[in-house]
Amino acid sequence: MKNIVNHLAAAAIAIAIAACSAGDIPGVDPNRPPRPGLFNPLTIFTDASCTALRPDVTREFIETACNEYPYRQIALQMFDGAYPTEFRVAEIEPLPDPAIDAARNKTARYGIMDNPTGISVNSFDTLRLFISGLPAAGAATLRLQTLSRTVTGGYSTLPGETPLANGLNTIVAGLLGDTNQGLAYIRYYYPDENDKPANIKVNIHGGAVNGYYRVDKHAPSDWPRLIAGAVNGYFDIIARHAVITAPTEWFRRHTGTRGKDLADAYDAVVLLEWKFMGLLPPPDGFGGRHRTRAYFHQEVMNPGVAAYATDHRTAYPGEYMAKPDAILGADVWVFGHEHGHINQTRPGLRWAGMVEVTTNIHSMYIRTRARDMIPDSPNTAVNTNLQTVPDGGYANTYERAFNWYFGRERPLATPTPHNRNDNNAHLFHQLVPFWQLYLYLDNVLGKTGTHGAGFYEDIYEHYRSADPTVGSRTDGQHQIYFAELVCRTARVNLADFFRETGFFQPYSSGSFMVSQAMIDAAVNNIKDFPAPTQAMEYITDANAFIFKNKLALQTGSPVAISGGRVVAPPVGWMNAVAFEARESDATGDIRCIFTADNGATPNTFNGNGFVFNTSLHHLYAVAHDGERREVPLTGM
């Protein structure tokens, strides 16, 4: 049910007093509907928003001027200093429609929940919103949101969004899901970049004050008071670049007194991704950051469902949302991943098969750089998902990826095509070369980008501002274009690396096709750049320092083999970047690849059950410069 009543009748003060004289005040019925046209609020308030009293108004005048509900009650409370203006009264700045920045940055759209009111609404409650300053009716709306299991997706507006007009807007809520509760938000966004309207003033009467925590309005010491006073099952945090909506009890249980720390952690996720993409304002980036906030909310439809991202929001099922140390700590990956989906540059870095791949470049960056934002963060240079998590019988994802591309799991004698259609079974292995580019170009060659954030910032900026043909390329062309763009941006010939990691391998499946002719053209275009002199296809988080410092390989002890299996990992082979089991000699076909730990992440040399052939296989330690040095095997 919706009803908007405009209460700005142009009546004179004398008429208003006569219509609402002292003789008309037998007592105010709060349930009596207002009488349109009989009272001019400007006789008491400074404007139609009723957010402040006229300076010449006295209590006697208020008491005798009108009994119109709710003007009299608001005015008397304001006069006595008892009106809860902290949340019922607000001045709201318009923000550009999220579609504007999304189109410019070629991303999904950021949030539309920038203005929580802090007002809790029950099913069928009546709200009266007093508005002034709107440029036109409908330029702003009231959004009643419930996070409810009875609503598809757990993110809904019931009864919907109601357009607002200057003056009094009377709105009756509908049935607010299974919780019978919702929170009120004001949406005020402008569609024309060059026509920003003025701020509006809002006064909300009705509902109950739930409050919110806003970092640019409240002190850190306000958090305990605000979260303790919440009456709704949900509570909003308004950070500088993010809005977070989660169950009130989660905040009470896990956030403690650290509301500001929690808000700062969400801001750090947003800011780190902007830094990575080059979106920070100059001199730290190219500019162009999103001007509406990212929206993070609880997913309630299915408590066990995985986190997800879609236009305007990302959703999370776990109580980690309320844990300040988890955002950039134990659960940093999920936030980097989901918000990374919002930031994926499309279609330049989001061609077919890459939806769940390139978003994780953001996750990797945030995980390795979180320690810059929080000094005691548990994340370190080698503590990444690719480096430390066993994967399918291999020591880690790097090791399995090496074997998938050019080791024992490749389907043919040539490297595995990077975009091979395998039902998303190798998403993290497809991520590996994207992250290796960051490790090698940034950390080893010093290609740190225009503003020092990393070479990827220049890649993103190219897709944003210097790629007029992006919309006409096929998916296969996007892959080849990216590889060539990396080479042109870094001014390095990486043809061998892209060949080894499958980007420069012919492949066709469905709409995706890379031909040999496409590869040959790209290779020809980058042939004049110098090629690396290092085996960068083996760079990992744990050995990047070896490549950077060009550390010489040290010869160690023989390795014992029993029953075709390595008894114990190689000892003393420091600065090896990998170990290869090859047929016959150092030029023979690779049969299995093992990552070298160099004291970081121990490797059992299981190789997913790889068995040495006692008459055929040899083991080689690989140096950063590609030298292969044979490791003596005993007990074969």
VOMI-396431 format. One record per residue (C-alpha): x, y, z. Coordinates in nm, 2 decimals. Example, Ala and Ser with C-alpha at 12.3 -4.5 7.8 and 13.67 -1.06 7.14 Angstrom:
<rs>
[[1.23, -0.45, 0.78]]
[[1.37, -0.11, 0.71]]
</rs>
This chain:
<rs>
[[0.00, 0.00, 0.00]]
[[0.13, 0.34, -0.09]]
[[0.00, 0.68, -0.02]]
[[0.18, 1.01, -0.07]]
[[0.01, 1.32, 0.06]]
[[0.14, 1.67, -0.01]]
[[0.09, 1.89, 0.30]]
[[0.22, 2.22, 0.16]]
[[-0.10, 2.43, 0.13]]
[[-0.03, 2.80, 0.07]]
[[-0.23, 2.92, 0.38]]
[[-0.17, 3.24, 0.57]]
[[-0.06, 3.24, 0.93]]
[[-0.39, 3.38, 1.04]]
[[-0.59, 3.12, 0.86]]
[[-0.37, 2.84, 1.01]]
[[-0.42, 2.98, 1.36]]
[[-0.80, 3.01, 1.31]]
[[-0.82, 2.66, 1.17]]
[[-0.63, 2.51, 1.46]]
[[-0.72, 2.74, 1.75]]
[[-0.68, 2.65, 2.11]]
[[-1.05, 2.56, 2.11]]
[[-0.97, 2.28, 1.86]]
[[-0.74, 2.10, 2.10]]
[[-0.95, 1.86, 2.31]]
[[-0.65, 1.62, 2.29]]
[[-0.45, 1.49, 2.00]]
[[-0.53, 1.16, 1.85]]
[[-0.21, 1.01, 1.72]]
[[-0.40, 0.78, 1.49]]
[[-0.61, 1.05, 1.33]]
[[-0.50, 1.11, 0.97]]
[[-0.38, 1.46, 0.89]]
[[-0.62, 1.71, 0.74]]
[[-0.48, 1.83, 0.41]]
[[-0.49, 2.20, 0.34]]
[[-0.56, 2.33, 0.68]]
[[-0.21, 2.38, 0.82]]
[[0.09, 2.54, 0.68]]
[[0.40, 2.40, 0.85]]
[[0.60, 2.70, 0.75]]
[[0.43, 2.89, 1.04]]
[[0.64, 2.68, 1.28]]
[[0.92, 2.52, 1.08]]
[[1.19, 2.68, 0.87]]
[[1.11, 2.47, 0.56]]
[[0.89, 2.19, 0.44]]
[[1.12, 1.92, 0.58]]
[[1.03, 2.03, 0.93]]
[[1.39, 1.97, 1.04]]
[[1.42, 2.29, 1.24]]
[[1.19, 2.54, 1.42]]
[[1.16, 2.90, 1.31]]
[[1.38, 3.11, 1.55]]
[[1.08, 3.33, 1.66]]
[[0.85, 3.03, 1.75]]
[[0.75, 3.00, 2.12]]
[[0.61, 2.70, 2.30]]
[[0.28, 2.89, 2.35]]
[[0.26, 2.95, 1.98]]
[[0.32, 2.58, 1.91]]
[[0.05, 2.48, 2.16]]
[[-0.21, 2.72, 2.02]]
[[-0.12, 2.72, 1.65]]
[[-0.23, 2.37, 1.57]]
[[-0.31, 2.02, 1.69]]
[[-0.24, 1.87, 1.35]]
[[-0.06, 1.53, 1.38]]
[[0.24, 1.49, 1.38]]
[[0.34, 1.86, 1.34]]
[[0.26, 1.95, 1.70]]
[[0.44, 1.66, 1.85]]
[[0.75, 1.71, 1.64]]
[[0.75, 2.09, 1.72]]
[[0.71, 2.05, 2.09]]
[[0.98, 1.78, 2.11]]
[[1.22, 2.00, 1.91]]
[[1.14, 2.30, 2.13]]
[[1.22, 2.09, 2.44]]
[[1.53, 1.94, 2.28]]
[[1.38, 1.60, 2.30]]
[[1.33, 1.52, 1.93]]
[[1.57, 1.23, 1.82]]
[[1.73, 1.42, 1.54]]
[[2.04, 1.20, 1.53]]
[[1.86, 0.96, 1.30]]
[[1.52, 1.11, 1.22]]
[[1.67, 1.43, 1.07]]
[[1.92, 1.42, 0.79]]
[[2.07, 1.62, 0.50]]
[[2.13, 1.39, 0.21]]
[[2.38, 1.46, -0.07]]
[[2.29, 1.32, -0.41]]
[[2.53, 1.08, -0.57]]
[[2.58, 0.98, -0.93]]
[[2.38, 0.68, -1.05]]
[[2.61, 0.38, -1.00]]
[[2.57, 0.31, -1.37]]
[[2.77, 0.62, -1.46]]
[[3.09, 0.50, -1.29]]
[[3.03, 0.14, -1.39]]
[[3.01, 0.24, -1.76]]
[[3.33, 0.45, -1.73]]
[[3.52, 0.18, -1.55]]
[[3.37, -0.11, -1.74]]
[[3.27, -0.29, -1.41]]
[[2.95, -0.40, -1.25]]
[[2.75, -0.13, -1.06]]
[[2.83, -0.04, -0.70]]
[[2.56, -0.01, -0.43]]
[[2.24, 0.18, -0.40]]
[[2.23, 0.17, -0.02]]
[[2.44, 0.48, 0.06]]
[[2.18, 0.64, 0.28]]
[[2.05, 0.42, 0.56]]
[[1.81, 0.62, 0.78]]
[[1.85, 0.42, 1.10]]
[[1.47, 0.38, 1.11]]
[[1.32, 0.04, 1.17]]
[[0.99, -0.04, 1.02]]
[[0.74, -0.31, 1.11]]
[[0.48, -0.46, 0.88]]
[[0.20, -0.21, 0.81]]
[[0.37, 0.08, 1.00]]
[[0.29, 0.43, 0.88]]
[[0.59, 0.65, 0.80]]
[[0.56, 1.02, 0.74]]
[[0.86, 1.17, 0.56]]
[[0.90, 1.55, 0.54]]
[[1.12, 1.65, 0.24]]
[[1.26, 1.98, 0.12]]
[[1.50, 2.06, -0.17]]
[[1.40, 1.80, -0.42]]
[[1.44, 1.92, -0.77]]
[[1.15, 1.72, -0.89]]
[[0.90, 1.47, -0.76]]
[[1.04, 1.12, -0.79]]
[[1.40, 1.22, -0.79]]
[[1.44, 1.04, -0.46]]
[[1.27, 0.73, -0.33]]
[[1.22, 0.55, 0.00]]
[[1.34, 0.19, 0.00]]
[[1.21, -0.05, 0.27]]
[[1.44, -0.34, 0.27]]
[[1.40, -0.67, 0.45]]
[[1.66, -0.95, 0.46]]
[[1.42, -1.24, 0.47]]
[[1.42, -1.61, 0.40]]
[[1.07, -1.58, 0.24]]
[[1.21, -1.34, -0.02]]
[[1.40, -1.48, -0.32]]
[[1.77, -1.39, -0.27]]
[[1.72, -1.26, 0.08]]
[[1.74, -0.90, -0.05]]
[[1.42, -0.73, -0.13]]
[[1.21, -0.41, -0.10]]
[[0.86, -0.46, 0.03]]
[[0.63, -0.31, -0.08]]
[[0.89, -0.16, -0.31]]
[[1.04, 0.18, -0.37]]
[[0.82, 0.48, -0.32]]
[[0.89, 0.81, -0.50]]
[[0.92, 1.11, -0.27]]
[[0.80, 1.47, -0.32]]
[[0.87, 1.79, -0.13]]
[[0.65, 1.83, 0.17]]
[[0.48, 1.55, 0.36]]
[[0.49, 1.19, 0.22]]
[[0.28, 0.94, 0.40]]
[[0.38, 0.58, 0.33]]
[[0.23, 0.26, 0.47]]
[[0.46, -0.04, 0.48]]
[[0.34, -0.38, 0.35]]
[[0.41, -0.72, 0.49]]
[[0.79, -0.72, 0.55]]
[[0.87, -1.09, 0.50]]
[[0.89, -1.35, 0.77]]
[[1.07, -1.12, 1.01]]
[[0.79, -0.85, 0.99]]
[[1.08, -0.60, 1.00]]
[[1.26, -0.38, 0.76]]
[[1.50, -0.09, 0.75]]
[[1.44, 0.23, 0.57]]
[[1.68, 0.38, 0.31]]
[[1.67, 0.70, 0.10]]
[[1.78, 0.66, -0.26]]
[[1.89, 0.99, -0.41]]
[[2.10, 0.94, -0.73]]
[[2.13, 1.17, -1.03]]
[[2.15, 1.03, -1.39]]
[[2.33, 1.32, -1.56]]
[[2.70, 1.36, -1.47]]
[[2.68, 1.73, -1.55]]
[[2.36, 1.81, -1.36]]
[[2.41, 1.74, -0.99]]
[[2.11, 1.85, -0.79]]
[[2.12, 2.01, -0.45]]
[[2.11, 1.83, -0.11]]
[[1.78, 1.75, 0.03]]
[[1.66, 1.76, 0.39]]
[[1.46, 1.48, 0.54]]
[[1.26, 1.43, 0.86]]
[[1.12, 1.08, 0.92]]
[[0.83, 1.04, 1.17]]
[[0.71, 0.69, 1.25]]
[[0.88, 0.35, 1.29]]
[[1.14, 0.31, 1.56]]
[[1.49, 0.44, 1.59]]
[[1.73, 0.16, 1.52]]
[[2.03, 0.37, 1.45]]
[[2.34, 0.31, 1.24]]
[[2.72, 0.36, 1.28]]
[[2.87, 0.61, 1.04]]
[[3.24, 0.67, 1.05]]
[[3.22, 1.04, 0.93]]
[[2.95, 1.12, 1.19]]
[[3.02, 0.90, 1.49]]
[[3.33, 0.86, 1.71]]
[[3.47, 0.51, 1.78]]
[[3.34, 0.55, 2.13]]
[[2.98, 0.58, 2.00]]
[[2.98, 0.22, 1.87]]
[[2.88, 0.05, 2.20]]
[[2.59, 0.29, 2.26]]
[[2.46, 0.25, 1.91]]
[[2.48, -0.13, 1.88]]
[[2.33, -0.17, 2.23]]
[[2.03, 0.05, 2.14]]
[[1.94, -0.12, 1.81]]
[[1.59, -0.26, 1.80]]
[[1.59, -0.43, 1.46]]
[[1.74, -0.77, 1.38]]
[[1.98, -0.59, 1.14]]
[[2.21, -0.30, 1.17]]
[[2.39, -0.08, 0.92]]
[[2.75, 0.04, 0.92]]
[[2.84, 0.32, 0.69]]
[[3.21, 0.33, 0.61]]
[[3.37, 0.58, 0.38]]
[[3.35, 0.35, 0.08]]
[[3.12, 0.07, 0.19]]
[[2.79, 0.00, 0.36]]
[[2.76, -0.32, 0.57]]
[[2.42, -0.47, 0.68]]
[[2.44, -0.78, 0.90]]
[[2.25, -0.92, 1.20]]
[[2.27, -0.70, 1.51]]
[[2.36, -1.00, 1.72]]
[[2.66, -1.08, 1.50]]
[[2.79, -0.73, 1.57]]
[[2.72, -0.77, 1.94]]
[[2.88, -1.11, 1.96]]
[[3.19, -1.05, 1.75]]
[[3.27, -0.68, 1.69]]
[[3.29, -0.59, 2.06]]
[[3.39, -0.22, 2.09]]
[[3.56, -0.22, 1.75]]
[[3.30, -0.09, 1.51]]
[[3.54, 0.16, 1.36]]
[[3.80, -0.11, 1.30]]
[[3.54, -0.32, 1.12]]
[[3.43, -0.03, 0.90]]
[[3.80, 0.04, 0.82]]
[[3.86, -0.32, 0.72]]
[[3.58, -0.31, 0.47]]
[[3.71, 0.02, 0.34]]
[[4.05, -0.14, 0.30]]
[[3.91, -0.41, 0.08]]
[[3.76, -0.14, -0.15]]
[[4.07, 0.08, -0.14]]
[[4.32, -0.21, -0.21]]
[[4.12, -0.31, -0.52]]
[[4.11, 0.05, -0.64]]
[[4.48, 0.07, -0.59]]
[[4.54, -0.25, -0.78]]
[[4.32, -0.12, -1.07]]
[[4.46, 0.23, -1.07]]
[[4.14, 0.39, -0.96]]
[[4.27, 0.59, -0.67]]
[[4.28, 0.97, -0.72]]
[[4.61, 1.12, -0.84]]
[[4.89, 1.11, -0.75]]
[[4.82, 0.75, -0.63]]
[[4.62, 0.64, -0.94]]
[[4.45, 0.75, -1.26]]
[[4.13, 0.86, -1.07]]
[[3.78, 0.74, -1.15]]
[[3.70, 0.56, -0.83]]
[[3.34, 0.47, -0.78]]
[[3.15, 0.74, -0.60]]
[[2.88, 0.52, -0.45]]
[[2.96, 0.28, -0.18]]
[[3.01, -0.09, -0.22]]
[[2.73, -0.28, -0.04]]
[[2.81, -0.59, 0.17]]
[[2.51, -0.77, 0.33]]
[[2.42, -1.10, 0.49]]
[[2.28, -1.37, 0.27]]
[[1.99, -1.52, 0.46]]
[[1.80, -1.72, 0.20]]
[[2.02, -2.03, 0.25]]
[[2.25, -2.00, 0.55]]
[[2.49, -2.26, 0.40]]
[[2.50, -2.10, 0.06]]
[[2.83, -1.97, -0.07]]
[[2.90, -1.60, -0.08]]
[[2.81, -1.44, -0.41]]
[[2.82, -1.11, -0.61]]
[[2.58, -0.94, -0.84]]
[[2.50, -0.58, -0.95]]
[[2.49, -0.34, -0.65]]
[[2.59, -0.58, -0.38]]
[[2.78, -0.88, -0.25]]
[[2.63, -1.13, 0.00]]
[[2.79, -1.35, 0.27]]
[[2.64, -1.62, 0.49]]
[[2.89, -1.63, 0.77]]
[[2.94, -1.44, 1.10]]
[[3.29, -1.36, 0.98]]
[[3.12, -1.04, 0.84]]
[[3.13, -0.90, 1.20]]
[[3.48, -1.00, 1.29]]
[[3.72, -0.70, 1.24]]
[[4.03, -0.92, 1.21]]
[[3.87, -1.17, 0.97]]
[[3.81, -0.92, 0.69]]
[[4.18, -0.88, 0.61]]
[[4.28, -1.20, 0.79]]
[[4.14, -1.55, 0.77]]
[[3.85, -1.46, 0.55]]
[[4.02, -1.20, 0.33]]
[[4.00, -1.42, 0.02]]
[[3.62, -1.43, 0.02]]
[[3.59, -1.05, 0.04]]
[[3.85, -0.99, -0.23]]
[[3.69, -1.25, -0.45]]
[[3.33, -1.13, -0.43]]
[[3.41, -0.76, -0.44]]
[[3.65, -0.85, -0.72]]
[[3.36, -0.97, -0.92]]
[[3.21, -0.63, -0.90]]
[[3.54, -0.48, -1.02]]
[[3.61, -0.72, -1.30]]
[[3.68, -0.52, -1.61]]
[[3.44, -0.65, -1.87]]
[[3.49, -0.77, -2.13]]
[[3.86, -0.70, -2.15]]
[[3.95, -0.92, -1.85]]
[[3.64, -1.12, -1.83]]
[[3.62, -1.32, -2.15]]
[[3.45, -1.66, -2.16]]
[[3.58, -1.89, -1.89]]
[[3.74, -1.61, -1.68]]
[[3.45, -1.51, -1.46]]
[[3.57, -1.71, -1.17]]
[[3.94, -1.67, -1.26]]
[[4.04, -1.30, -1.30]]
[[3.84, -1.20, -1.00]]
[[4.09, -1.39, -0.79]]
[[4.38, -1.16, -0.91]]
[[4.21, -0.92, -0.67]]
[[4.19, -1.18, -0.39]]
[[4.56, -1.26, -0.43]]
[[4.66, -0.89, -0.43]]
[[4.45, -0.81, -0.12]]
[[4.58, -1.12, 0.06]]
[[4.94, -1.03, 0.00]]
[[4.90, -0.66, 0.06]]
[[4.66, -0.67, 0.36]]
[[4.96, -0.66, 0.59]]
[[5.03, -0.31, 0.46]]
[[4.69, -0.20, 0.60]]
[[4.70, -0.40, 0.92]]
[[5.06, -0.44, 1.05]]
[[4.98, -0.75, 1.26]]
[[4.79, -0.92, 0.98]]
[[4.87, -1.30, 0.95]]
[[4.92, -1.27, 0.58]]
[[5.27, -1.28, 0.45]]
[[5.44, -1.29, 0.11]]
[[5.42, -1.67, 0.09]]
[[5.09, -1.72, 0.27]]
[[4.87, -1.74, -0.03]]
[[4.61, -1.99, -0.14]]
[[4.83, -2.09, -0.43]]
[[5.14, -2.15, -0.22]]
[[5.02, -2.32, 0.10]]
[[4.71, -2.53, 0.02]]
[[4.76, -2.89, -0.10]]
[[4.59, -2.95, -0.43]]
[[4.48, -3.29, -0.58]]
[[4.78, -3.48, -0.44]]
[[5.03, -3.21, -0.51]]
[[5.21, -2.99, -0.26]]
[[5.02, -2.68, -0.36]]
[[4.83, -2.52, -0.65]]
[[5.14, -2.39, -0.82]]
[[5.27, -2.75, -0.84]]
[[4.95, -2.89, -0.98]]
[[4.92, -2.60, -1.23]]
[[5.28, -2.66, -1.36]]
[[5.19, -3.02, -1.41]]
[[4.86, -2.93, -1.57]]
[[5.01, -2.69, -1.82]]
[[5.34, -2.85, -1.92]]
[[5.39, -3.15, -1.69]]
[[5.23, -3.49, -1.63]]
[[4.86, -3.37, -1.65]]
[[4.88, -3.21, -1.99]]
[[4.65, -3.38, -2.24]]
[[4.89, -3.38, -2.53]]
[[5.26, -3.34, -2.59]]
[[5.21, -2.96, -2.61]]
[[5.11, -2.74, -2.32]]
[[4.75, -2.74, -2.21]]
[[4.54, -2.45, -2.36]]
[[4.48, -2.20, -2.09]]
[[4.11, -2.18, -2.15]]
[[4.04, -2.55, -2.19]]
[[3.68, -2.63, -2.12]]
[[3.68, -2.86, -1.82]]
[[3.37, -2.75, -1.62]]
[[3.56, -2.51, -1.40]]
[[3.78, -2.78, -1.26]]
[[4.10, -2.58, -1.29]]
[[4.00, -2.23, -1.20]]
[[4.30, -2.18, -0.96]]
[[4.54, -2.33, -1.21]]
[[4.42, -2.08, -1.47]]
[[4.48, -1.81, -1.21]]
[[4.84, -1.91, -1.16]]
[[4.99, -1.74, -1.48]]
[[4.79, -1.42, -1.41]]
[[4.95, -1.40, -1.07]]
[[5.30, -1.50, -1.20]]
[[5.29, -1.20, -1.43]]
[[5.24, -0.98, -1.12]]
[[5.52, -1.15, -0.93]]
[[5.77, -1.14, -1.22]]
[[5.69, -0.81, -1.38]]
[[5.64, -0.62, -1.05]]
[[5.88, -0.78, -0.81]]
[[6.16, -0.89, -1.05]]
[[6.16, -0.65, -1.34]]
[[6.03, -0.35, -1.15]]
[[5.74, -0.29, -1.38]]
[[5.54, -0.14, -1.10]]
[[5.30, 0.07, -1.31]]
[[5.25, 0.44, -1.36]]
[[5.17, 0.51, -1.00]]
[[5.37, 0.23, -0.83]]
[[5.07, 0.00, -0.76]]
[[5.18, -0.27, -1.01]]
[[5.18, -0.32, -1.38]]
[[4.81, -0.43, -1.37]]
[[4.70, -0.07, -1.30]]
[[4.82, 0.02, -1.65]]
[[4.64, -0.28, -1.80]]
[[4.31, -0.18, -1.64]]
[[4.35, 0.18, -1.74]]
[[4.41, 0.07, -2.10]]
[[4.08, -0.13, -2.10]]
[[3.90, 0.17, -1.94]]
[[4.02, 0.45, -2.16]]
[[4.23, 0.33, -2.46]]
[[4.06, 0.03, -2.60]]
[[3.79, 0.13, -2.85]]
[[3.77, -0.21, -3.02]]
[[3.71, -0.40, -2.70]]
[[3.34, -0.46, -2.78]]
[[3.41, -0.61, -3.12]]
[[3.66, -0.88, -3.02]]
[[3.57, -1.25, -2.98]]
[[3.65, -1.44, -2.66]]
[[3.96, -1.59, -2.81]]
[[4.07, -1.25, -2.94]]
[[4.04, -1.12, -2.59]]
[[4.28, -1.38, -2.46]]
[[4.54, -1.30, -2.73]]
[[4.49, -0.93, -2.69]]
[[4.55, -0.95, -2.32]]
[[4.88, -1.14, -2.37]]
[[5.00, -0.90, -2.63]]
[[4.88, -0.60, -2.42]]
[[5.09, -0.73, -2.12]]
[[5.40, -0.75, -2.34]]
[[5.34, -0.40, -2.50]]
[[5.28, -0.25, -2.15]]
[[5.58, -0.41, -1.99]]
[[5.79, -0.39, -2.31]]
[[5.90, -0.75, -2.27]]
[[5.86, -1.04, -2.51]]
[[5.67, -1.30, -2.30]]
[[5.59, -1.53, -2.60]]
[[5.76, -1.83, -2.43]]
[[5.57, -1.78, -2.10]]
[[5.24, -1.74, -2.28]]
[[5.31, -2.05, -2.48]]
[[5.40, -2.26, -2.17]]
[[5.09, -2.14, -1.98]]
[[4.86, -2.22, -2.27]]
[[4.76, -1.86, -2.38]]
[[4.94, -1.92, -2.71]]
[[4.80, -2.26, -2.78]]
[[4.54, -2.32, -3.05]]
[[4.21, -2.43, -2.91]]
[[3.84, -2.42, -3.00]]
[[3.54, -2.50, -2.78]]
[[3.19, -2.35, -2.82]]
[[3.22, -1.97, -2.87]]
[[3.59, -1.97, -2.77]]
[[3.85, -2.01, -3.04]]
[[4.22, -1.93, -3.07]]
[[4.39, -2.01, -3.40]]
[[4.75, -2.05, -3.49]]
[[4.72, -1.75, -3.71]]
[[4.61, -1.53, -3.42]]
[[4.90, -1.65, -3.21]]
[[5.15, -1.59, -3.50]]
[[5.03, -1.24, -3.54]]
[[5.06, -1.16, -3.17]]
[[5.41, -1.31, -3.15]]
[[5.52, -1.11, -3.45]]
[[5.39, -0.79, -3.29]]
[[5.60, -0.84, -2.98]]
[[5.91, -0.99, -3.14]]
[[6.12, -0.67, -3.10]]
[[6.09, -0.66, -2.72]]
[[6.37, -0.83, -2.52]]
[[6.27, -1.17, -2.38]]
[[6.33, -1.27, -2.01]]
[[6.65, -1.46, -1.94]]
[[6.48, -1.65, -1.65]]
[[6.25, -1.94, -1.62]]
[[5.96, -1.72, -1.51]]
[[5.71, -2.01, -1.57]]
[[5.83, -2.14, -1.23]]
[[5.80, -1.82, -1.03]]
[[5.59, -1.85, -0.71]]
[[5.53, -1.64, -0.40]]
[[5.79, -1.85, -0.22]]
[[6.07, -1.81, -0.47]]
[[6.02, -1.47, -0.62]]
[[6.31, -1.34, -0.41]]
[[6.54, -1.59, -0.59]]
[[6.45, -1.44, -0.93]]
[[6.47, -1.09, -0.80]]
[[6.82, -1.13, -0.65]]
[[6.94, -1.38, -0.91]]
[[7.05, -1.62, -0.65]]
[[7.28, -1.90, -0.77]]
[[7.17, -2.26, -0.74]]
[[7.35, -2.46, -0.48]]
[[7.43, -2.83, -0.52]]
[[7.29, -3.05, -0.24]]
[[7.28, -3.41, -0.14]]
[[7.15, -3.71, -0.35]]
[[6.79, -3.81, -0.31]]
[[6.69, -4.16, -0.20]]
[[6.43, -4.35, -0.40]]
[[6.24, -4.65, -0.26]]
[[5.98, -4.84, -0.46]]
[[5.99, -4.56, -0.71]]
[[5.90, -4.29, -0.45]]
[[6.12, -4.02, -0.30]]
[[6.20, -4.11, 0.06]]
[[6.28, -3.76, 0.17]]
[[6.28, -3.42, -0.01]]
[[6.62, -3.30, -0.16]]
[[6.85, -3.14, 0.10]]
[[7.09, -2.86, 0.03]]
[[6.96, -2.76, -0.31]]
[[6.91, -2.40, -0.21]]
[[6.78, -2.15, -0.46]]
[[6.62, -2.41, -0.68]]
[[6.30, -2.27, -0.82]]
[[6.16, -2.62, -0.91]]
[[6.25, -2.98, -0.96]]
[[6.17, -3.17, -1.28]]
[[6.15, -3.55, -1.34]]
[[6.25, -3.59, -1.70]]
[[6.30, -3.88, -1.94]]
[[6.66, -3.96, -2.03]]
[[6.83, -3.62, -1.99]]
[[6.77, -3.25, -1.93]]
[[6.61, -3.21, -2.27]]
[[6.38, -3.51, -2.23]]
[[6.00, -3.50, -2.18]]
[[5.89, -3.37, -1.84]]
[[5.71, -3.64, -1.64]]
[[5.65, -3.46, -1.32]]
[[5.73, -3.12, -1.16]]
[[5.78, -3.05, -0.79]]
[[5.79, -2.70, -0.63]]
[[6.10, -2.62, -0.43]]
[[6.03, -2.50, -0.07]]
[[6.35, -2.31, 0.00]]
[[6.26, -2.33, 0.37]]
[[5.91, -2.19, 0.32]]
[[5.65, -2.45, 0.25]]
[[5.77, -2.81, 0.29]]
[[5.71, -3.04, -0.01]]
[[5.67, -3.41, 0.04]]
[[5.76, -3.48, -0.33]]
[[5.45, -3.70, -0.36]]
[[5.36, -3.55, -0.70]]
[[5.01, -3.70, -0.68]]
[[5.16, -4.04, -0.65]]
[[5.42, -4.01, -0.92]]
[[5.65, -4.32, -0.94]]
[[6.00, -4.29, -1.08]]
[[6.09, -4.54, -1.35]]
[[6.42, -4.67, -1.24]]
[[6.56, -4.71, -1.59]]
[[6.42, -4.40, -1.75]]
[[6.37, -4.10, -1.52]]
[[6.62, -3.84, -1.40]]
[[6.56, -3.56, -1.15]]
[[6.68, -3.20, -1.22]]
[[6.70, -2.90, -1.00]]
[[6.60, -2.58, -1.20]]
[[6.78, -2.25, -1.14]]
[[6.61, -1.91, -1.19]]
[[6.80, -1.87, -1.51]]
[[6.68, -2.20, -1.65]]
[[6.99, -2.41, -1.58]]
[[6.91, -2.77, -1.51]]
[[7.14, -2.95, -1.26]]
[[7.09, -3.33, -1.21]]
[[7.01, -3.45, -0.87]]
[[7.17, -3.79, -0.80]]
[[6.92, -4.06, -0.72]]
[[7.01, -4.35, -0.49]]
[[6.84, -4.67, -0.40]]
[[6.67, -4.71, -0.74]]
</rs>
